[in-house]
């Protein structure tokens, strides 16, 4: 449980500044950064179809995307309810 307290002192900037999709090694406590919450999940491919959008870019639609459904806590029989999460990532080129 004490390990979870690390989320309050760990910098989130690598999540925003990294150009790739891999979690980096060498954080505050050395070693690789741990996924402390929403570590249980499932991913799949998605396609975004926009209906009559006056915008451009992603808002016109995207053929290649990923969706991830997760839970903040690992599900256990007889435990507290799930704390669901959802993430979307659309890939681009150029």
N, C-alpha and C positions, 0 to 999 in steps of 0.2 A: 504494500500500500504506500509506503514511503517513496517508492520509485515514481508513483504518479505525481508527486509534488514537483518533480523535475520540470513539468510543463510550465510552471510559473516562473522559472528562471532561464529556461532555454530560449535562445533567440529564434524567432520565426522567419527572420530575413532570408536564410538559405532556401526556404520554401518559395519565396518570391523571386530571389535573385538567380537561382540556378536555371540554366537554359535547358536542361534535360529533365527527365522524369524519375531519376534515381535519387534515393535518399543518400546524402553524403556522409562520409566518415569524418571523425575528428571534431566532435562538438565540445561542449563545456566539460563533459566528464570523460573525454577521450573515447576511442572506439567509434562504432557506427551509431547513428541516431536511432533511437528506439521509437516504434510506433506505439505510443502509450494509450491513446484512445482511438476508437473506431478501427481496431486492428483485426476485427472479424468481418469479412464481407465477401461479396461476389460481384464479378464484373461481366459485362457483355457489350456487344457492338450495337450502336444505334445510328439512325439516320434522322436528321432534322429536316422536316418539310415545312417551309414557311408558307402561310396562306396570304397571298396578295400583299406582300410587304413592300412599303415604299422605301425601305432602307436597303443598304447594300452590305457587302461583307457577309459575316455569319448570319445576319438577319434575313438574308435571301435563302438560306438553307445550307446544309452541310451533309455530304455523303458519308464521311468517316468520323465517327465519334465513339466514345466509350462512356458507359454508365456504370456506376458502382453503388450498390446498396450495402449499407454496413450497420453495425450496431456498436454503440459506445462501450457496451459490456458483452462479454461472451455469454451466449445463452446457456443456461443450466436448468435442468428440471427442478421445478419448485422454487426458482429464484425470482427476483424482481423482474418486472416487465422489461422488454427491450427498449433501448433508447436509439431509435432509428436515425439514419443519416443517408443522404443521397448526394452524389457528385456527378457532374457531367463534364466531359472534356471533349472538345471538337478539334480535330487535327487540321492543320493548314499546311500549305506548301508555299514556297517563295518567301 
